[in-house]
């Protein structure tokens, strides 16, 4: 089995609806969870920016950003 893909998810100025829609796919999400390693998702756990900055370069493969950027 291959290593899980490491991802970081960040939320900008938004209502959390897009990330909520990820959870709404129910059992289909369960098939993907073994394939990913969530390194950062401040909406779900009490992560701080310093936690994200503490990872070595190139240790996160995919970044998802949801929300407004100024």
HTML snippet that shows the backbone in 3Dmol.js (N, CA, C, O; Angstrom):
<script src="https://3Dmol.org/build/3Dmol-min.js"></script>
<div id="view" style="width:600px;height:400px;position:relative"></div>
<script>
const pdb = `
ATOM      1  N   UNK A   1       0.838  -1.182   0.000  1.00  0.00           N
ATOM      2  CA  UNK A   1       0.000   0.000   0.000  1.00  0.00           C
ATOM      3  C   UNK A   1       0.883   1.245   0.000  1.00  0.00           C
ATOM      4  O   UNK A   1       1.904   1.286   0.687  1.00  0.00           O
ATOM      5  N   UNK A   2       0.499   2.238  -0.755  1.00  0.00           N
ATOM      6  CA  UNK A   2       1.275   3.469  -0.845  1.00  0.00           C
ATOM      7  C   UNK A   2       1.023   4.346   0.371  1.00  0.00           C
ATOM      8  O   UNK A   2       0.035   4.185   1.088  1.00  0.00           O
ATOM      9  N   UNK A   3       1.932   5.266   0.579  1.00  0.00           N
ATOM     10  CA  UNK A   3       1.779   6.227   1.665  1.00  0.00           C
ATOM     11  C   UNK A   3       0.576   7.127   1.400  1.00  0.00           C
ATOM     12  O   UNK A   3       0.310   7.465   0.247  1.00  0.00           O
ATOM     13  N   UNK A   4      -0.155   7.522   2.438  1.00  0.00           N
ATOM     14  CA  UNK A   4      -1.274   8.444   2.226  1.00  0.00           C
ATOM     15  C   UNK A   4      -0.776   9.804   1.741  1.00  0.00           C
ATOM     16  O   UNK A   4       0.326  10.230   2.087  1.00  0.00           O
ATOM     17  N   UNK A   5      -1.584  10.468   0.952  1.00  0.00           N
ATOM     18  CA  UNK A   5      -1.277  11.814   0.477  1.00  0.00           C
ATOM     19  C   UNK A   5      -1.507  12.795   1.614  1.00  0.00           C
ATOM     20  O   UNK A   5      -2.583  12.813   2.211  1.00  0.00           O
ATOM     21  N   UNK A   6      -0.511  13.605   1.915  1.00  0.00           N
ATOM     22  CA  UNK A   6      -0.653  14.581   2.995  1.00  0.00           C
ATOM     23  C   UNK A   6      -1.316  15.842   2.457  1.00  0.00           C
ATOM     24  O   UNK A   6      -0.940  16.361   1.406  1.00  0.00           O
ATOM     25  N   UNK A   7      -2.313  16.325   3.199  1.00  0.00           N
ATOM     26  CA  UNK A   7      -3.039  17.513   2.765  1.00  0.00           C
ATOM     27  C   UNK A   7      -3.169  18.504   3.910  1.00  0.00           C
ATOM     28  O   UNK A   7      -3.153  18.139   5.086  1.00  0.00           O
ATOM     29  N   UNK A   8      -3.296  19.762   3.531  1.00  0.00           N
ATOM     30  CA  UNK A   8      -3.587  20.841   4.473  1.00  0.00           C
ATOM     31  C   UNK A   8      -4.793  21.586   3.932  1.00  0.00           C
ATOM     32  O   UNK A   8      -4.862  21.899   2.743  1.00  0.00           O
ATOM     33  N   UNK A   9      -5.736  21.867   4.807  1.00  0.00           N
ATOM     34  CA  UNK A   9      -6.941  22.584   4.405  1.00  0.00           C
ATOM     35  C   UNK A   9      -7.049  23.851   5.239  1.00  0.00           C
ATOM     36  O   UNK A   9      -6.924  23.810   6.463  1.00  0.00           O
ATOM     37  N   UNK A  10      -7.279  24.969   4.574  1.00  0.00           N
ATOM     38  CA  UNK A  10      -7.374  26.251   5.261  1.00  0.00           C
ATOM     39  C   UNK A  10      -8.668  26.948   4.867  1.00  0.00           C
ATOM     40  O   UNK A  10      -9.154  26.804   3.746  1.00  0.00           O
ATOM     41  N   UNK A  11      -9.206  27.696   5.800  1.00  0.00           N
ATOM     42  CA  UNK A  11     -10.444  28.429   5.564  1.00  0.00           C
ATOM     43  C   UNK A  11     -10.173  29.914   5.693  1.00  0.00           C
ATOM     44  O   UNK A  11      -9.600  30.379   6.679  1.00  0.00           O
ATOM     45  N   UNK A  12     -10.596  30.645   4.677  1.00  0.00           N
ATOM     46  CA  UNK A  12     -10.501  32.093   4.732  1.00  0.00           C
ATOM     47  C   UNK A  12     -11.767  32.672   5.334  1.00  0.00           C
ATOM     48  O   UNK A  12     -12.408  32.040   6.174  1.00  0.00           O
ATOM     49  N   UNK A  13     -12.118  33.837   4.919  1.00  0.00           N
ATOM     50  CA  UNK A  13     -13.324  34.502   5.403  1.00  0.00           C
ATOM     51  C   UNK A  13     -14.531  33.880   4.705  1.00  0.00           C
ATOM     52  O   UNK A  13     -14.866  34.250   3.579  1.00  0.00           O
ATOM     53  N   UNK A  14     -15.172  32.941   5.377  1.00  0.00           N
ATOM     54  CA  UNK A  14     -16.304  32.245   4.766  1.00  0.00           C
ATOM     55  C   UNK A  14     -17.203  31.659   5.844  1.00  0.00           C
ATOM     56  O   UNK A  14     -16.964  31.832   7.039  1.00  0.00           O
ATOM     57  N   UNK A  15     -18.224  30.974   5.404  1.00  0.00           N
ATOM     58  CA  UNK A  15     -19.224  30.447   6.337  1.00  0.00           C
ATOM     59  C   UNK A  15     -19.039  28.969   6.662  1.00  0.00           C
ATOM     60  O   UNK A  15     -19.865  28.415   7.387  1.00  0.00           O
ATOM     61  N   UNK A  16     -18.028  28.320   6.180  1.00  0.00           N
ATOM     62  CA  UNK A  16     -17.714  26.919   6.423  1.00  0.00           C
ATOM     63  C   UNK A  16     -18.554  25.977   5.569  1.00  0.00           C
ATOM     64  O   UNK A  16     -18.441  24.762   5.729  1.00  0.00           O
ATOM     65  N   UNK A  17     -19.371  26.475   4.693  1.00  0.00           N
ATOM     66  CA  UNK A  17     -20.266  25.650   3.883  1.00  0.00           C
ATOM     67  C   UNK A  17     -19.564  24.689   2.950  1.00  0.00           C
ATOM     68  O   UNK A  17     -20.009  23.552   2.799  1.00  0.00           O
ATOM     69  N   UNK A  18     -18.476  25.110   2.317  1.00  0.00           N
ATOM     70  CA  UNK A  18     -17.778  24.221   1.376  1.00  0.00           C
ATOM     71  C   UNK A  18     -17.163  23.023   2.093  1.00  0.00           C
ATOM     72  O   UNK A  18     -17.241  21.899   1.598  1.00  0.00           O
ATOM     73  N   UNK A  19     -16.557  23.252   3.247  1.00  0.00           N
ATOM     74  CA  UNK A  19     -16.010  22.131   3.998  1.00  0.00           C
ATOM     75  C   UNK A  19     -17.121  21.258   4.561  1.00  0.00           C
ATOM     76  O   UNK A  19     -16.970  20.039   4.644  1.00  0.00           O
ATOM     77  N   UNK A  20     -18.223  21.863   4.946  1.00  0.00           N
ATOM     78  CA  UNK A  20     -19.368  21.086   5.425  1.00  0.00           C
ATOM     79  C   UNK A  20     -19.857  20.143   4.331  1.00  0.00           C
ATOM     80  O   UNK A  20     -20.259  19.016   4.619  1.00  0.00           O
ATOM     81  N   UNK A  21     -19.826  20.591   3.091  1.00  0.00           N
ATOM     82  CA  UNK A  21     -20.271  19.732   1.989  1.00  0.00           C
ATOM     83  C   UNK A  21     -19.364  18.513   1.830  1.00  0.00           C
ATOM     84  O   UNK A  21     -19.825  17.472   1.361  1.00  0.00           O
ATOM     85  N   UNK A  22     -18.090  18.612   2.208  1.00  0.00           N
ATOM     86  CA  UNK A  22     -17.213  17.439   2.195  1.00  0.00           C
ATOM     87  C   UNK A  22     -17.709  16.386   3.177  1.00  0.00           C
ATOM     88  O   UNK A  22     -17.695  15.192   2.879  1.00  0.00           O
ATOM     89  N   UNK A  23     -18.142  16.829   4.336  1.00  0.00           N
ATOM     90  CA  UNK A  23     -18.628  15.908   5.355  1.00  0.00           C
ATOM     91  C   UNK A  23     -19.977  15.319   4.952  1.00  0.00           C
ATOM     92  O   UNK A  23     -20.290  14.184   5.314  1.00  0.00           O
ATOM     93  N   UNK A  24     -20.771  16.072   4.213  1.00  0.00           N
ATOM     94  CA  UNK A  24     -22.108  15.628   3.817  1.00  0.00           C
ATOM     95  C   UNK A  24     -22.105  14.461   2.838  1.00  0.00           C
ATOM     96  O   UNK A  24     -23.163  13.886   2.583  1.00  0.00           O
ATOM     97  N   UNK A  25     -20.962  14.093   2.285  1.00  0.00           N
ATOM     98  CA  UNK A  25     -20.958  12.966   1.350  1.00  0.00           C
ATOM     99  C   UNK A  25     -20.941  11.623   2.081  1.00  0.00           C
ATOM    100  O   UNK A  25     -20.880  10.568   1.450  1.00  0.00           O
ATOM    101  N   UNK A  26     -20.995  11.666   3.391  1.00  0.00           N
ATOM    102  CA  UNK A  26     -21.190  10.509   4.266  1.00  0.00           C
ATOM    103  C   UNK A  26     -20.228   9.358   3.995  1.00  0.00           C
ATOM    104  O   UNK A  26     -19.010   9.521   4.071  1.00  0.00           O
ATOM    105  N   UNK A  27     -20.783   8.206   3.680  1.00  0.00           N
ATOM    106  CA  UNK A  27     -19.987   6.986   3.572  1.00  0.00           C
ATOM    107  C   UNK A  27     -18.964   7.021   2.447  1.00  0.00           C
ATOM    108  O   UNK A  27     -17.948   6.330   2.515  1.00  0.00           O
ATOM    109  N   UNK A  28     -19.216   7.807   1.425  1.00  0.00           N
ATOM    110  CA  UNK A  28     -18.228   7.913   0.348  1.00  0.00           C
ATOM    111  C   UNK A  28     -16.921   8.496   0.864  1.00  0.00           C
ATOM    112  O   UNK A  28     -15.850   8.169   0.352  1.00  0.00           O
ATOM    113  N   UNK A  29     -16.998   9.351   1.864  1.00  0.00           N
ATOM    114  CA  UNK A  29     -15.798   9.931   2.459  1.00  0.00           C
ATOM    115  C   UNK A  29     -14.961   8.854   3.149  1.00  0.00           C
ATOM    116  O   UNK A  29     -13.733   8.938   3.164  1.00  0.00           O
ATOM    117  N   UNK A  30     -15.610   7.860   3.711  1.00  0.00           N
ATOM    118  CA  UNK A  30     -14.896   6.800   4.427  1.00  0.00           C
ATOM    119  C   UNK A  30     -13.942   6.035   3.514  1.00  0.00           C
ATOM    120  O   UNK A  30     -12.931   5.514   3.986  1.00  0.00           O
ATOM    121  N   UNK A  31     -14.236   5.956   2.236  1.00  0.00           N
ATOM    122  CA  UNK A  31     -13.345   5.239   1.323  1.00  0.00           C
ATOM    123  C   UNK A  31     -12.081   6.039   1.006  1.00  0.00           C
ATOM    124  O   UNK A  31     -11.071   5.465   0.599  1.00  0.00           O
ATOM    125  N   UNK A  32     -12.131   7.347   1.188  1.00  0.00           N
ATOM    126  CA  UNK A  32     -10.998   8.223   0.884  1.00  0.00           C
ATOM    127  C   UNK A  32     -10.095   8.417   2.102  1.00  0.00           C
ATOM    128  O   UNK A  32      -8.889   8.610   1.948  1.00  0.00           O
ATOM    129  N   UNK A  33     -10.650   8.370   3.286  1.00  0.00           N
ATOM    130  CA  UNK A  33      -9.879   8.677   4.494  1.00  0.00           C
ATOM    131  C   UNK A  33      -8.598   7.862   4.656  1.00  0.00           C
ATOM    132  O   UNK A  33      -7.593   8.428   5.085  1.00  0.00           O
ATOM    133  N   UNK A  34      -8.574   6.578   4.342  1.00  0.00           N
ATOM    134  CA  UNK A  34      -7.310   5.846   4.472  1.00  0.00           C
ATOM    135  C   UNK A  34      -6.226   6.310   3.486  1.00  0.00           C
ATOM    136  O   UNK A  34      -5.049   5.999   3.663  1.00  0.00           O
ATOM    137  N   UNK A  35      -6.625   7.043   2.462  1.00  0.00           N
ATOM    138  CA  UNK A  35      -5.682   7.472   1.429  1.00  0.00           C
ATOM    139  C   UNK A  35      -5.078   8.841   1.691  1.00  0.00           C
ATOM    140  O   UNK A  35      -4.179   9.268   0.966  1.00  0.00           O
ATOM    141  N   UNK A  36      -5.561   9.541   2.727  1.00  0.00           N
ATOM    142  CA  UNK A  36      -5.065  10.891   3.006  1.00  0.00           C
ATOM    143  C   UNK A  36      -4.568  11.000   4.444  1.00  0.00           C
ATOM    144  O   UNK A  36      -5.005  10.269   5.333  1.00  0.00           O
ATOM    145  N   UNK A  37      -3.660  11.916   4.637  1.00  0.00           N
ATOM    146  CA  UNK A  37      -3.143  12.254   5.961  1.00  0.00           C
ATOM    147  C   UNK A  37      -3.360  13.749   6.135  1.00  0.00           C
ATOM    148  O   UNK A  37      -2.631  14.558   5.559  1.00  0.00           O
ATOM    149  N   UNK A  38      -4.356  14.117   6.925  1.00  0.00           N
ATOM    150  CA  UNK A  38      -4.682  15.532   7.115  1.00  0.00           C
ATOM    151  C   UNK A  38      -3.690  16.121   8.111  1.00  0.00           C
ATOM    152  O   UNK A  38      -3.710  15.798   9.299  1.00  0.00           O
ATOM    153  N   UNK A  39      -2.832  16.984   7.605  1.00  0.00           N
ATOM    154  CA  UNK A  39      -1.807  17.610   8.439  1.00  0.00           C
ATOM    155  C   UNK A  39      -2.317  18.880   9.119  1.00  0.00           C
ATOM    156  O   UNK A  39      -1.862  19.236  10.206  1.00  0.00           O
ATOM    157  N   UNK A  40      -3.255  19.554   8.476  1.00  0.00           N
ATOM    158  CA  UNK A  40      -3.719  20.848   8.992  1.00  0.00           C
ATOM    159  C   UNK A  40      -5.147  21.080   8.520  1.00  0.00           C
ATOM    160  O   UNK A  40      -5.431  21.017   7.324  1.00  0.00           O
ATOM    161  N   UNK A  41      -6.049  21.350   9.471  1.00  0.00           N
ATOM    162  CA  UNK A  41      -7.434  21.710   9.160  1.00  0.00           C
ATOM    163  C   UNK A  41      -7.962  22.452  10.369  1.00  0.00           C
ATOM    164  O   UNK A  41      -8.558  21.846  11.259  1.00  0.00           O
ATOM    165  N   UNK A  42      -7.753  23.744  10.410  1.00  0.00           N
ATOM    166  CA  UNK A  42      -8.035  24.513  11.612  1.00  0.00           C
ATOM    167  C   UNK A  42      -9.514  24.593  11.942  1.00  0.00           C
ATOM    168  O   UNK A  42      -9.865  24.961  13.063  1.00  0.00           O
ATOM    169  N   UNK A  43     -10.389  24.263  11.011  1.00  0.00           N
ATOM    170  CA  UNK A  43     -11.833  24.284  11.280  1.00  0.00           C
ATOM    171  C   UNK A  43     -12.266  23.099  12.132  1.00  0.00           C
ATOM    172  O   UNK A  43     -13.277  23.175  12.831  1.00  0.00           O
ATOM    173  N   UNK A  44     -11.522  22.020  12.083  1.00  0.00           N
ATOM    174  CA  UNK A  44     -11.929  20.789  12.748  1.00  0.00           C
ATOM    175  C   UNK A  44     -11.145  20.555  14.039  1.00  0.00           C
ATOM    176  O   UNK A  44     -11.683  19.996  14.995  1.00  0.00           O
ATOM    177  N   UNK A  45      -9.908  20.967  14.075  1.00  0.00           N
ATOM    178  CA  UNK A  45      -9.074  20.797  15.261  1.00  0.00           C
ATOM    179  C   UNK A  45      -8.417  22.137  15.590  1.00  0.00           C
ATOM    180  O   UNK A  45      -8.412  23.053  14.768  1.00  0.00           O
ATOM    181  N   UNK A  46      -7.880  22.239  16.762  1.00  0.00           N
ATOM    182  CA  UNK A  46      -7.312  23.509  17.220  1.00  0.00           C
ATOM    183  C   UNK A  46      -5.880  23.675  16.723  1.00  0.00           C
ATOM    184  O   UNK A  46      -4.940  23.762  17.513  1.00  0.00           O
ATOM    185  N   UNK A  47      -5.732  23.718  15.404  1.00  0.00           N
ATOM    186  CA  UNK A  47      -4.425  23.961  14.808  1.00  0.00           C
ATOM    187  C   UNK A  47      -4.149  25.455  14.777  1.00  0.00           C
ATOM    188  O   UNK A  47      -5.065  26.263  14.631  1.00  0.00           O
ATOM    189  N   UNK A  48      -2.911  25.804  14.913  1.00  0.00           N
ATOM    190  CA  UNK A  48      -2.465  27.189  14.790  1.00  0.00           C
ATOM    191  C   UNK A  48      -1.525  27.281  13.589  1.00  0.00           C
ATOM    192  O   UNK A  48      -0.990  26.270  13.134  1.00  0.00           O
ATOM    193  N   UNK A  49      -1.328  28.487  13.082  1.00  0.00           N
ATOM    194  CA  UNK A  49      -0.447  28.683  11.935  1.00  0.00           C
ATOM    195  C   UNK A  49       0.956  28.162  12.221  1.00  0.00           C
ATOM    196  O   UNK A  49       1.609  27.630  11.324  1.00  0.00           O
ATOM    197  N   UNK A  50       1.426  28.304  13.450  1.00  0.00           N
ATOM    198  CA  UNK A  50       2.769  27.812  13.790  1.00  0.00           C
ATOM    199  C   UNK A  50       2.863  26.290  13.639  1.00  0.00           C
ATOM    200  O   UNK A  50       3.940  25.757  13.372  1.00  0.00           O
ATOM    201  N   UNK A  51       1.726  25.587  13.811  1.00  0.00           N
ATOM    202  CA  UNK A  51       1.727  24.140  13.581  1.00  0.00           C
ATOM    203  C   UNK A  51       2.000  23.831  12.116  1.00  0.00           C
ATOM    204  O   UNK A  51       2.781  22.933  11.799  1.00  0.00           O
ATOM    205  N   UNK A  52       1.362  24.568  11.235  1.00  0.00           N
ATOM    206  CA  UNK A  52       1.559  24.381   9.798  1.00  0.00           C
ATOM    207  C   UNK A  52       2.980  24.763   9.396  1.00  0.00           C
ATOM    208  O   UNK A  52       3.614  24.073   8.597  1.00  0.00           O
ATOM    209  N   UNK A  53       3.472  25.854   9.950  1.00  0.00           N
ATOM    210  CA  UNK A  53       4.824  26.313   9.617  1.00  0.00           C
ATOM    211  C   UNK A  53       5.900  25.358  10.136  1.00  0.00           C
ATOM    212  O   UNK A  53       7.035  25.396   9.661  1.00  0.00           O
ATOM    213  N   UNK A  54       5.563  24.512  11.093  1.00  0.00           N
ATOM    214  CA  UNK A  54       6.521  23.577  11.668  1.00  0.00           C
ATOM    215  C   UNK A  54       6.825  22.370  10.798  1.00  0.00           C
ATOM    216  O   UNK A  54       7.781  21.643  11.067  1.00  0.00           O
ATOM    217  N   UNK A  55       6.031  22.144   9.760  1.00  0.00           N
ATOM    218  CA  UNK A  55       6.291  21.010   8.869  1.00  0.00           C
ATOM    219  C   UNK A  55       7.461  21.327   7.941  1.00  0.00           C
ATOM    220  O   UNK A  55       7.611  22.467   7.500  1.00  0.00           O
ATOM    221  N   UNK A  56       8.281  20.334   7.644  1.00  0.00           N
ATOM    222  CA  UNK A  56       9.380  20.567   6.700  1.00  0.00           C
ATOM    223  C   UNK A  56       8.850  20.898   5.305  1.00  0.00           C
ATOM    224  O   UNK A  56       7.728  20.529   4.956  1.00  0.00           O
ATOM    225  N   UNK A  57       9.654  21.586   4.523  1.00  0.00           N
ATOM    226  CA  UNK A  57       9.281  21.893   3.139  1.00  0.00           C
ATOM    227  C   UNK A  57       8.938  20.609   2.391  1.00  0.00           C
ATOM    228  O   UNK A  57       9.576  19.573   2.579  1.00  0.00           O
ATOM    229  N   UNK A  58       7.931  20.698   1.551  1.00  0.00           N
ATOM    230  CA  UNK A  58       7.469  19.608   0.681  1.00  0.00           C
ATOM    231  C   UNK A  58       6.901  18.419   1.444  1.00  0.00           C
ATOM    232  O   UNK A  58       6.772  17.334   0.877  1.00  0.00           O
ATOM    233  N   UNK A  59       6.558  18.599   2.722  1.00  0.00           N
ATOM    234  CA  UNK A  59       5.963  17.490   3.471  1.00  0.00           C
ATOM    235  C   UNK A  59       4.448  17.441   3.306  1.00  0.00           C
ATOM    236  O   UNK A  59       3.814  16.467   3.713  1.00  0.00           O
ATOM    237  N   UNK A  60       3.865  18.474   2.717  1.00  0.00           N
ATOM    238  CA  UNK A  60       2.433  18.504   2.428  1.00  0.00           C
ATOM    239  C   UNK A  60       2.280  18.527   0.915  1.00  0.00           C
ATOM    240  O   UNK A  60       2.826  19.396   0.236  1.00  0.00           O
ATOM    241  N   UNK A  61       1.533  17.561   0.399  1.00  0.00           N
ATOM    242  CA  UNK A  61       1.405  17.397  -1.047  1.00  0.00           C
ATOM    243  C   UNK A  61       0.318  18.274  -1.639  1.00  0.00           C
ATOM    244  O   UNK A  61       0.511  18.863  -2.703  1.00  0.00           O
ATOM    245  N   UNK A  62      -0.828  18.371  -0.965  1.00  0.00           N
ATOM    246  CA  UNK A  62      -1.990  19.079  -1.503  1.00  0.00           C
ATOM    247  C   UNK A  62      -2.466  20.108  -0.489  1.00  0.00           C
ATOM    248  O   UNK A  62      -2.560  19.826   0.706  1.00  0.00           O
ATOM    249  N   UNK A  63      -2.762  21.296  -0.977  1.00  0.00           N
ATOM    250  CA  UNK A  63      -3.357  22.335  -0.144  1.00  0.00           C
ATOM    251  C   UNK A  63      -4.711  22.742  -0.699  1.00  0.00           C
ATOM    252  O   UNK A  63      -4.845  22.999  -1.895  1.00  0.00           O
ATOM    253  N   UNK A  64      -5.702  22.800   0.157  1.00  0.00           N
ATOM    254  CA  UNK A  64      -7.038  23.247  -0.237  1.00  0.00           C
ATOM    255  C   UNK A  64      -7.350  24.531   0.515  1.00  0.00           C
ATOM    256  O   UNK A  64      -7.225  24.585   1.739  1.00  0.00           O
ATOM    257  N   UNK A  65      -7.751  25.552  -0.206  1.00  0.00           N
ATOM    258  CA  UNK A  65      -8.129  26.819   0.418  1.00  0.00           C
ATOM    259  C   UNK A  65      -9.570  27.105   0.042  1.00  0.00           C
ATOM    260  O   UNK A  65      -9.934  27.047  -1.133  1.00  0.00           O
ATOM    261  N   UNK A  66     -10.385  27.411   1.026  1.00  0.00           N
ATOM    262  CA  UNK A  66     -11.789  27.711   0.805  1.00  0.00           C
ATOM    263  C   UNK A  66     -12.081  29.064   1.422  1.00  0.00           C
ATOM    264  O   UNK A  66     -11.739  29.312   2.579  1.00  0.00           O
ATOM    265  N   UNK A  67     -12.704  29.930   0.665  1.00  0.00           N
ATOM    266  CA  UNK A  67     -13.084  31.227   1.201  1.00  0.00           C
ATOM    267  C   UNK A  67     -12.513  32.376   0.403  1.00  0.00           C
ATOM    268  O   UNK A  67     -11.931  32.199  -0.668  1.00  0.00           O
ATOM    269  N   UNK A  68     -12.695  33.545   0.952  1.00  0.00           N
ATOM    270  CA  UNK A  68     -12.301  34.775   0.284  1.00  0.00           C
ATOM    271  C   UNK A  68     -10.827  35.084   0.550  1.00  0.00           C
ATOM    272  O   UNK A  68     -10.320  34.830   1.642  1.00  0.00           O
ATOM    273  N   UNK A  69     -10.165  35.619  -0.432  1.00  0.00           N
ATOM    274  CA  UNK A  69      -8.795  36.099  -0.281  1.00  0.00           C
ATOM    275  C   UNK A  69      -8.782  37.574  -0.657  1.00  0.00           C
ATOM    276  O   UNK A  69      -9.372  37.967  -1.663  1.00  0.00           O
ATOM    277  N   UNK A  70      -8.119  38.377   0.137  1.00  0.00           N
ATOM    278  CA  UNK A  70      -8.054  39.819  -0.143  1.00  0.00           C
ATOM    279  C   UNK A  70      -6.734  40.189  -0.750  1.00  0.00           C
ATOM    280  O   UNK A  70      -6.500  41.360  -1.052  1.00  0.00           O
TER     281      UNK A  70
END
`;
const viewer = $3Dmol.createViewer("view");
viewer.addModel(pdb, "pdb");
viewer.setStyle({}, {cartoon: {color: "spectrum"}});
viewer.zoomTo();
viewer.render();
</script>
